[in-house]
Amino acid sequence: YLFDDVISILGNPHVLTGNWRNRVTKSLWRNRLYLTFSLETDVFATENDKKAAKGLSAPVHRMLNIAIHALNGLLVVKIAESLGLDPYISAIGGLLWVAHPLAVNAVANISGRSASLSATFVFVAIWAVLSHHYWLIIPALTLGVLIKEDALMGFPLISAIHALQGGFFWWIWCIPPLIGAF
């Protein structure tokens, strides 16, 4: 465990005991991130580890971070294909995402899952606007923001993509964060 991992995981009794049910009812801010840690402990830790509040070993948490990172690479490929790029070029874009040092850093630290997981939902929203699955944009970006506030940038990004597509109501995607600000 490194840096923020100590506070986010080892200093969090809900995570160490796998008590995700209490985590669901607490405040919403970054709550979904801690929910993933708690669910991992609930599923993968032994009963003795839960009773002793020892949690999981770091490699188990990192495996899920790697899975989320791989999913993000696949989403980059789907976004590139939605833009009409050749499948080989799309695959290279996905590989570049997976290998980029800034993206890999989020995988190395367990608490870096917040960046990877919020990026997952922003990528889903980008894919949704490019594929004209507009109903998916608000839920994806909302989940992203509940994991990490970086996902707020998804709203103006989606607005810009929608405007470039010639969408008349491109501005509508900026309304949810404005409402949340008041």
N, C-alpha and C positions, 0 to 999 in steps of 0.2 A: 504494500500500500504506500502511495506517495502523495505528498502535498495535500490537496483538498480531500483525498480519499479518506484520510484519517477522520476528518470532521463529518463528511457525508455518510460514511459507512460505519467505521468503528465507533464513532461518537453518537450514533443514532440507534437507540434501543429498538425502534420499530423495524429497522433493517436487520439488526443482529438476531432478533427473535423470529423474524419472518411474519411479524404481525401486520400484514398488509390491510386487514379489515379496518383497523384503527386509522391507518394512513388515508384510506379513502374518505373518511368522514372529516378529516382535518381541513385546514385552509387549502385553497386551490393553488396558490403560487408555488411553482416548481414541485408541486405535490406529485405529479405524474412521474417525474424522474425518480423520486424516492420510492414510489410504488413499484417501479421496475426492480429496484434493488431488493425490496421486501419480498416481492414475488419470487425472485431468484432464490432467496434464502428459504422461503417456504417450500419451494419445489425441490431444491437440490441439497439442502442441509439435513443432517441427521437430527433426530429428536434430542439427542444429548447435546449437540451443538446449539440448538435453539434454546434449551433450558439453561445452558451455561452462558448464553448470549455471546457466543463466539463468532457467529455468522459463518460466512463461507471463506474459502481460500481465494486469494486474488485471481488466480488463473480462471476460475469459474466465471467471475464477473467479466474478465477480459474476453472470454469466448463470446459472450453476448455482444460486447462492443465490436468484436470482429464481424459478427453476423450482421449487425446494424450497418457497419461500414461497407460490407459487401452489398447489402441491399441498396445503399446509397449509390454505389457504383452502377448497379443495374438500373436504378432510376435515372441516372445521368445518361445511360445508353438509351432508355425509352424516350427521354426528353429530346435527345439528339435525333432519334428516328422520327419523332413527332415534328421536328423542324425540317424533315425531308432529307436528312443527310444519309449518305451511303451506310449500310450496316457495318462495314469495316471501319469507316471513320468514326461511327458511333461507338464501336467497341474500343477503339483507341482512346476516345474521350473518356469512357468509363474507366479504362485502365489508368489513364492519367489522374483521374480523380482518386482512385484507390491508392496510387503511389505518391501523391503529392504530400510533401512533409507537413503542411498545415493540417491536412485531413488526417494523416496518420497520427499526429500528436494527440488528437482527440480520442484515439483508440488506446494509446499507451497509458493514459491516466484513466482510471475507472470513472472518476467523476466527470471526465471529459465526455461521457455519454450524453450529457445535456446538449452539447454542440452537435453531436452526430444525430441524436434523435430529433432535435428540433429541425435540423437540416433535412431529415427524412420527410417530415411533414411539409416543409417548404417545397421540396422537390415534387412531392405528390401534388401540391397545389399548382406548381408550374406545369406539370404534365397534364393536370385537369384542364387548365385554361387552354393549353395548346390542342388538347383533344376534344374540346368543347363539352367537357363534363363539369359544367359550372356548379352543379349542386355539391360537388366535393370540395370546392375551394375554401369556403368558410369553416367547415368542420376541421379540415386539415390544418389550416393556419391557426385556428383556435387551439387545437391540441399542441401545435408547435410552440405557441406563446406560453401555454401552461407548463411546458417543459423548460423553455429558456426564452427570455425576452428578445433574443436575437431574431426570432421568427417574425417580430413586428415588421421587419424590413420586407417581408413577403407581400404585405398589402400594397405598398407603392410599386413593388416589382410586378405584381400581378396586374395592377392598373396599367403600367407601361406596356406590358405584353399585350393586354387586351386592346389598348389604344392602337398599337402597331398593327394589330389584326384588323383594325377598322371598326372595332366595337363602339357603339354609340354610348353605352352606359359604362365606359371604362372607369369613371370616377367613383362608381358605387363601391368598388373594393377598398377604397380609403375610408369609408364611413365607419366600419366596426372599431378601428383603433381610436377614432375621434370620439365615438360614444364612450369607449372605455376610459378615455382621458378625463371625462367629466364625471 
